[in-house]
Amino acid sequence: MKWSEFFTSSVGKKFVMAFTGLFLISFLIVHVGINACIFADLVDDTDNGEMFNKAAHFMGSSYLIRIMEIGLFVGIIAHIVQGYMLEFQNRARRKQGYAVSMGSQGSAWYKKSMGLLGTLILLFLIIHISHFWVPSRITYAETLSEVSYYNGKPMHDVFSKMVEVFKSPTWGLVWVILYILGCFSLAWHLLHGFQSSFRTLGVHNKKWVGVVKGLGVAFSIIVPLIFALMPVSIYFGWVTNN
């Protein structure tokens, strides 16, 4: 089989989904680590977003990271496109969405709701990018203030932007609820996708399947929960820039 034929086949599309899915999982690990820096304010009430802003500044000023962002967007687009193609293809052939059976009612619900969950995650991603990535990378001159710390080097105050979004008197609660829904959708998607990706790439050994399942469940709960706690913590004032 030619490479062009492989990547347009059902197996090839699932391979692309698995590979890009694991790539995006590795991104989530880095992303949640950087964003969790906002919780430094819980330990040191004089932090006021300093640790997070420094981490965000490093991510935004490193040429290597900027180049990797291109690969990230390519991976996201490929994952979305292939996911929808598999969804439509499998619905047309078998009247069910792309999913690996997990032997539960939750799995059946997931199969029926694959398109809905994927769409919710896509909408969440668009909102998230418009809130923070666009201001920090493109429109920062108009949308972000600057802050300087002990080294005197100015950097974008992305933390204050987060507080502005989630503490908004008009839209703050709406954004918090939407982010929680997005994190819930991400958790469900990961609960299926983490295990499915490894299975697609050939991890079938009973011992390793159990390990992957355990890691998948833990990852699917912990990472989305940390993401969801960020807007909630800011909205209720547990984390603040004052």
C-alpha positions, 0 to 999 in steps of 0.5 A, a space after each residue: 500500500 502506498 503512503 498516500 493510500 494509507 493515510 486516506 484509509 480508515 486505518 491510516 486516519 485512525 493512526 493520524 488521530 492516535 499520533 496527533 492525539 498523543 502529541 496534543 497530550 504532551 502539549 497539555 502536560 506542558 500547558 497545565 504546568 505553565 498555567 498552574 503557576 497562577 496557584 503560586 498566589 495561594 502559597 505566597 500572597 505577594 506573588 500576584 501572578 509573577 511566577 505565571 507571567 515569567 513562565 508565560 514570558 519565556 513561552 512567548 519569547 523563545 524562538 524554539 517555542 514559537 516554532 513548536 507552536 506552528 507544529 502544535 497548530 498543525 497537529 490540532 488541525 489534523 486531529 480535528 479534520 481527521 476526527 470529523 472525517 472518521 466520525 462522518 465516515 463511520 456514521 455513514 457505514 455503521 451508524 456509529 461514531 469512531 470509538 474503541 469499546 470500553 464496555 460500559 454505558 459511558 462508552 455507548 454515550 460517548 459514541 453517540 456524543 462524539 460529534 457534540 463533545 468534539 464540537 464543544 472542545 473546538 468552541 472552547 479552544 476558539 474562545 480560549 485562543 481569542 482570550 489569551 493566545 491572540 492578546 499575548 501573541 498578536 494584539 498585545 500592544 492594544 490589549 495587554 499592559 506590561 509589568 516589571 519585576 526585580 530584574 527590571 525587564 518588562 513583560 506582558 501582564 497575562 495574569 491580569 488579563 486572566 483576572 480581567 476575563 474571569 472577574 468581569 462583572 458582565 461576562 465573568 460567570 459566563 466564561 467560567 461556566 463555559 470553561 468548566 463545560 470545555 474541561 468536562 468535554 476534554 475529560 470525556 475525550 481524554 478518557 476515551 482517546 488516551 487509551 484508544 491512541 495507544 491501542 491504535 499504535 499497537 499496545 495490546 499486551 495485557 500488562 501494559 493495557 492495564 497501566 495505560 488504562 490507569 494512567 489514562 483515567 488519572 490524566 483524564 481527571 487530574 489535568 481537566 480538573 486543574 484547568 477548570 480550577 483556574 477560572 473558578 479560583 480567579 472568579 471567587 478571588 482565591 487567586 488575585 492580582 491585588 
